[in-house]
Amino acid sequence: MSVRICVLGSGSRGNSTLIATEKTRLLVDAGFSKRDTYARLGAVEERPGGFNAILISHEHSDHIRGLESLALDSQAPVYITAATRDVISWNRRVESFEVFAAGAKFTVGDIEVTPFAIPHDAADPVAFRFDTQGVRIGIVTDLGYIPELVKQQVAGCHCLVFESNHDLDMLKLGPYPWVVKQRVMSRTGHLSNRTTGEFLREDFDGAAQVLVLAHLSENNNHPEIARLSALEALGERPAQNGLELHLASQTAPTPVFRF
């Protein structure tokens, strides 16, 4: 048996991640068109469609842009909170929903899913933890700060996908209107490299074999700035046991991480 994880893409123009075992395939968020999603799956030699479930973290367009077409094509149920479902205008042909609540575990196939609340400016945003075959995976993006609950939920993750959205100086000097800059920097916005670095330095338990920095801003961050910030923070910790640091891209999938 094996567990596979691939971030198909992450950023302000689309977010989606595949988690798969030999029995179960989950698509976490559906921010790319069906055509683009299937092309990204093909690029990492994963078959298109065939999902047992599509899980939605919140209703922002970069997480649901391809949801209807993917749900209809794959006939997969959409797992979603009631509040998030209710703020989306649905194609009437999408009928298969499984409603969950933050904090209430559920199982899809052989994967146990733990959704947990995060601070973001959406109706009912959640992040996810997945447990299967002794492997723990966390996907945590779109949050303005890191509450204790998040730190607790990601403890023991073998693979952790974690936001490192913006460089504060680039954001402050960048082209966004001030109201947008305030939103990004707020406690319901996005995590800066600095905040993520503080987490990695002070609260990260070091259990992860793979750490993926995700949801990098194309306008207010640079991959090397995010990478160096994370490496500096990790370097101030006790030696990591073979930790692999990766950066998710808006334009191409990560490698498939296998456990």
Secondary structure as UniProt FT lines:
FT   STRAND          4..9
FT   TURN            12..13
FT   STRAND          16..20
FT   STRAND          25..28
FT   HELIX           34..43
FT   TURN            44..45
FT   STRAND          53..55
FT   HELIX           61..64
FT   TURN            65..66
FT   HELIX           67..74
FT   STRAND          78..81
FT   HELIX           82..86
FT   TURN            92..93
FT   STRAND          97..100
FT   TURN            102..103
FT   STRAND          106..108
FT   TURN            109..110
FT   STRAND          111..117
FT   STRAND          126..132
FT   TURN            133..134
FT   STRAND          135..140
FT   HELIX           148..153
FT   TURN            154..156
FT   STRAND          159..163
FT   HELIX           168..173
FT   HELIX           178..185
FT   TURN            187..188
FT   HELIX           193..202
FT   STRAND          210..214
FT   HELIX           223..235
FT   STRAND          244..247
FT   STRAND          257..258
//
